[in-house]
Amino acid sequence: MKVIERHVLRGPNIYAARPVYLAVIDLETLDDVPSTAIPGFIESLLVAVPTLHEHRCSPGYVGGFVERLRDGTYMAHIVEHLSIELQCLAGLPVGFGKARMVAGRPGYYRVIFAYLDEHVAEAALNLAIELVTALAAGKPAMLEAGLTQLRQLAQAAAVGPSTGAIIEAAKQRGIPILRLTENASLFQLGWGVRQQRIQATMTSNTNHIAVGIASDKELTKRLLWEAGLPVPQGRTVLTLEEAQAAQREYGCVAIKPLCGNQGRGVTTRVLDEQAVGAAFSHARQFGRRVIVEKHIEGNDYRVLVIGHKVIAASLRVPPEVVGDGTSTVRQLVAAINTDPNRGDGHENVLTKIRLDETAVIELARQGLDADSVPCAGQVVRVRGNANLSTGGTAQDVTSEIHPDTAFACVRAAQKIGLDVAGIDLVCRDIALPLQTQGGAIIEMNAAPGIRMHEHPSGGERNQVGRAIVDSLFPAGDNGRVPIIAVTGSNGKTTTTLSIAHVLQRLGYVTGVATTEGITIAGQRIKAGDCSGYWSAHTVLTSPEVEFAVLETARGGMLKRGLGFDKCDVGIVLNVQNDHLGQDGIETLQALARVKGLIVATARKAVVLNVDDAHCVEMARRAPPRTEVIYFGFDVTHPVLVEHLACKGRAVYSHNAMLMWADGDNHQPLTTIAHLPNTLNGRARHNVVNAMASFAALLALAVPRERIAAALASFIPSESQTPLRLNLYRTGGVTLMVDYAHNVAAYEAIITTGRQLTQGRLIGVVSAPSDRRKTDLIAIGQLCGAGFDELVIYEMDDLRHKRPGETAEQIARGALAAQQTGAHAANGRPWVHTHLDIRAAIREAFGKAEPGDLIIIGCASHVSELREALGNVELTTVDASILECSVIENLVWGTRLIPPVLNDYAAN
């Protein structure tokens, strides 16, 4: 058994709305071997992982999976359940999974399961395969080392309780969450210009200078004293002699590192020179400079200030044990540490008590050591400080804090400059004014832990994580920028660019991702195919972006999932024959299911092509409160008629004009002649794209006049729509460069081309090498029927076929068309092959005469045209000044090229 492919689907995907791990597994010799066929396999498996008894599986009740095992199930199914359970045993509870055969590949299965951390998921899959393989071979299960590794991976990726509380609060408010580091608590909340960041409890609003001040205890004390706030007397020392002198001056003191945190190196109630020596030595382990302060008698309190308000207050109790007369201090501490609420560091709501040097000093002060046996009922303090990070506990006292003390805490946070501040107080009773009882502010914390407030040992819970989120995102702000997502088989890039063009003209800082690259505020920041998960994240994590328009291609959805959890408007232009036979998608229905992901995630509206039956079917997948807006050529389409009768909205074409229908209210949007990208209506496919663009923007309440005005300057050109209907002229010959790469796209540009010339139509065509043989032949048939002269080339990508194979299959289709078309009678060769695109362009140009139009399909770079023609001067054709005569006589829906052979269109 081996893994052939691995994909981490981080966003919504065709299997689940949550992240899933996908692996394609070759069962090899275990194909067609059920669980019942191997003696002892089931029993050994359940002994190794007894918690599999709890799995429900398809029967839907506890023990259902074991029933499936005993009935006989396939090995991929077992790997799926093991991958889930091993993650659970590592401390990451998940429950979703499925395993399915790969069509046309015997022995291959897709195994899909939910995950919380992708590294743990990968390791769990590997361990599951190892276990199944070993048990199937009659070998013993060796799980312990693997489980230990899984737990270590899970622990390394875990966030602490403080960060977790903030993340959970953000989830509850529907704010997008993105982890920016794998093993640290740095997160982005929100998208684009509305994003904020947190690292533990520090936020985007946390002042760097303020953090530095809070880390310097001496400077903090001086500033607080300057503000009239009570602080203990003390000074910074560098030598033991200076520390001893300070102790003699102040009497009972606390000694701690000047820049320490979490109670490290702190010793309290130091009364004599011998104790000073031990405390000074301990503090020096955490910093060269040491602060000696007069000890303030009283209880230890932590007050949390967020913004200008006290959110929570806790009474902190140092870690202590109670003697039973027989157990040592070490044994009593070990017993307390068995509490499941205690963990190492910040991993749990309480921290295990450590018997370190600080504990040794504190025990010695009480005349004890770790092996002493306290009397029954004797309370033994293990540490002098009450930090939760060193094993202390906390009681909520938020309702008890005196208003004067709360006011003092807010002033302290403002004086230091912290938006989130943990203020340590020592006083006898927090219900009384701080200064009247001789209390003081001991420390200011710039990244305070909040688990004591979220999970107090006693008293009411305070939802501090929510308060931090609320301070970053006021009511009504969910941290999102508007997203328009565009998908379909053809037209995605043009539609995405046209919508972005309108938004930029309206003044929005727009982030755009297409197959041509990524642009931010109109500036290209990355070239190439950027229509997938990571490109969406590049746009959405850009802090200047106010509006995102994202081309969302099939490949990205299948291999990574969507790059966003929700979009505002989802557009599906069409579902046509392209990429079938790839990534497990064999039919148009399956392809429609993939593209329908956009529909399922739309919050406000979905824009669907009423002339495409697959798009119409997708309307059922729209969330309940999401509006469906159709677009199409025929307002009498039965679906459109019913939709408008139910007060629905739609964009349609009528008498060379685009119209907006809102129920029975019909209003003009613009004339098609005023949309240069449609070439005055000749480019019917761009009329479709324009209708979709109008519908999406109208769904977001953009005024129709502003949309029409902006689209009037959206011109098919190398700068605005690269490789989409780019027109050039030289010597009376017109050349069109376009990315057409499938049957529907070639049909569209051939139809357009016939209306642009009275001369011959010469094609320079190719297709991606990963397309099926039948698809390449069909492209050849279509081009053979549509062009008067044909030159076939190959793209540079030859990963899927040998050199010349793609061209051969296209030529085969073209020659089949020749046998039944007008070309059969002229007796001259009209299908030519040059594998290099530049040679193919030169061949076509050499055969062209004034008035002819050369269409270069499947183009990758306009530079290839210039390189091919060398010194020939090319003039860009301004599509905005093309005459309008053809549109008046154009009958929408008329097929201007012969039907392809072998009933391809019917398939």
Stockholm file with secondary structure:
# STOCKHOLM 1.0

chainA/1-907         MKVIERHVLRGPNIYAARPVYLAVIDLETLDDVPSTAIPGFIESLLVAVPTLHEHRCSPGYVGGFVERLRDGTYMAHIVEHLSIELQCLAGLPVGFGKARMVAGRPGYYRVIFAYLDEHVAEAALNLAIELVTALAAGKPAMLEAGLTQLRQLAQAAAVGPSTGAIIEAAKQRGIPILRLTENASLFQLGWGVRQQRIQATMTSNTNHIAVGIASDKELTKRLLWEAGLPVPQGRTVLTLEEAQAAQREYGCVAIKPLCGNQGRGVTTRVLDEQAVGAAFSHARQFGRRVIVEKHIEGNDYRVLVIGHKVIAASLRVPPEVVGDGTSTVRQLVAAINTDPNRGDGHENVLTKIRLDETAVIELARQGLDADSVPCAGQVVRVRGNANLSTGGTAQDVTSEIHPDTAFACVRAAQKIGLDVAGIDLVCRDIALPLQTQGGAIIEMNAAPGIRMHEHPSGGERNQVGRAIVDSLFPAGDNGRVPIIAVTGSNGKTTTTLSIAHVLQRLGYVTGVATTEGITIAGQRIKAGDCSGYWSAHTVLTSPEVEFAVLETARGGMLKRGLGFDKCDVGIVLNVQNDHLGQDGIETLQALARVKGLIVATARKAVVLNVDDAHCVEMARRAPPRTEVIYFGFDVTHPVLVEHLACKGRAVYSHNAMLMWADGDNHQPLTTIAHLPNTLNGRARHNVVNAMASFAALLALAVPRERIAAALASFIPSESQTPLRLNLYRTGGVTLMVDYAHNVAAYEAIITTGRQLTQGRLIGVVSAPSDRRKTDLIAIGQLCGAGFDELVIYEMDDLRHKRPGETAEQIARGALAAQQTGAHAANGRPWVHTHLDIRAAIREAFGKAEPGDLIIIGCASHVSELREALGNVELTTVDASILECSVIENLVWGTRLIPPVLNDYAAN
#=GR chainA/1-907 SS CEEEEEEEECSCCSSCSSCEEEEEEECGGGTTCCGGGSTTHHHHHHHHCGGGGGCCTTTTSTTHHHHHHHHCCCHHHHHHHHHHHHHHHTTCCCCCEEEEECTTCTTEEEEEEECSSHHHHHHHHHHHHHHHHHHHTTCCCCCHHHHHHHHHHHHHHCCCHHHHHHHHHHHHTTCCEEECCSSSCEEEESSGGGCEEEETTEETTCCHHHHHHHHCHHHHHHHHHHTTCCCCCEEEESSHHHHHHHHHHHSSEEEEETTCCTTTTCEEEECSHHHHHHHHHHHHTTCSCEEEEECCCSEEEEEEEETTEEEEEEEEECCEEECCSSSCHHHHHHHHTTCTTEESTTSSSEECCCCSHHHHHHHHHTTCCTTCCCCTTCEEESCSSCCGGGTCEEEECGGGCCHHHHHHHHHHHHHHTCSEEEEEEEESCTTSCTGGGTCEEEEEESSCCCHHHHSCSBSCCCCHHHHHHHHHSCTTCCSCCCEEEEECSSSHHHHHHHHHHHHHHTTCCEEEEETTEEEETTEEEEESCCCSHHHHHHHHTCTTCSEEEEECCHHHHHHTCCSSSCEEEEEECCCCSCSTTBTTBCSHHHHHHHHTHHHHHEEEEEEEETTCHHHHHHGGGSCTTCEEEEEESCTTCHHHHHHHHTTCEEEEEETTEEEEEETTEEEEEEEGGGCGGGTTTTCHHHHHHHHHHHHHHHHTTCCHHHHHHHHTTCCCSTTTSTTSSEEEEETTEEEEECCCCSHHHHHHHHHHHHHHCSSCEEEEECCCTTSCHHHHHHHHHHHHHHCSEEEECCCSCCSSSCTTHHHHHHHHHHHHHHTTSTHHHHCSCCEEECSSHHHHHHHHHHHCCTTCEEEECSCCCTHHHHHHHTTCCCEECCGGGCCCHHHHHCCTTCCCSCCCSTTGGGC
#=GC SS_cons         CEEEEEEEECSCCSSCSSCEEEEEEECGGGTTCCGGGSTTHHHHHHHHCGGGGGCCTTTTSTTHHHHHHHHCCCHHHHHHHHHHHHHHHTTCCCCCEEEEECTTCTTEEEEEEECSSHHHHHHHHHHHHHHHHHHHTTCCCCCHHHHHHHHHHHHHHCCCHHHHHHHHHHHHTTCCEEECCSSSCEEEESSGGGCEEEETTEETTCCHHHHHHHHCHHHHHHHHHHTTCCCCCEEEESSHHHHHHHHHHHSSEEEEETTCCTTTTCEEEECSHHHHHHHHHHHHTTCSCEEEEECCCSEEEEEEEETTEEEEEEEEECCEEECCSSSCHHHHHHHHTTCTTEESTTSSSEECCCCSHHHHHHHHHTTCCTTCCCCTTCEEESCSSCCGGGTCEEEECGGGCCHHHHHHHHHHHHHHTCSEEEEEEEESCTTSCTGGGTCEEEEEESSCCCHHHHSCSBSCCCCHHHHHHHHHSCTTCCSCCCEEEEECSSSHHHHHHHHHHHHHHTTCCEEEEETTEEEETTEEEEESCCCSHHHHHHHHTCTTCSEEEEECCHHHHHHTCCSSSCEEEEEECCCCSCSTTBTTBCSHHHHHHHHTHHHHHEEEEEEEETTCHHHHHHGGGSCTTCEEEEEESCTTCHHHHHHHHTTCEEEEEETTEEEEEETTEEEEEEEGGGCGGGTTTTCHHHHHHHHHHHHHHHHTTCCHHHHHHHHTTCCCSTTTSTTSSEEEEETTEEEEECCCCSHHHHHHHHHHHHHHCSSCEEEEECCCTTSCHHHHHHHHHHHHHHCSEEEECCCSCCSSSCTTHHHHHHHHHHHHHHTTSTHHHHCSCCEEECSSHHHHHHHHHHHCCTTCEEEECSCCCTHHHHHHHTTCCCEECCGGGCCCHHHHHCCTTCCCSCCCSTTGGGC
//
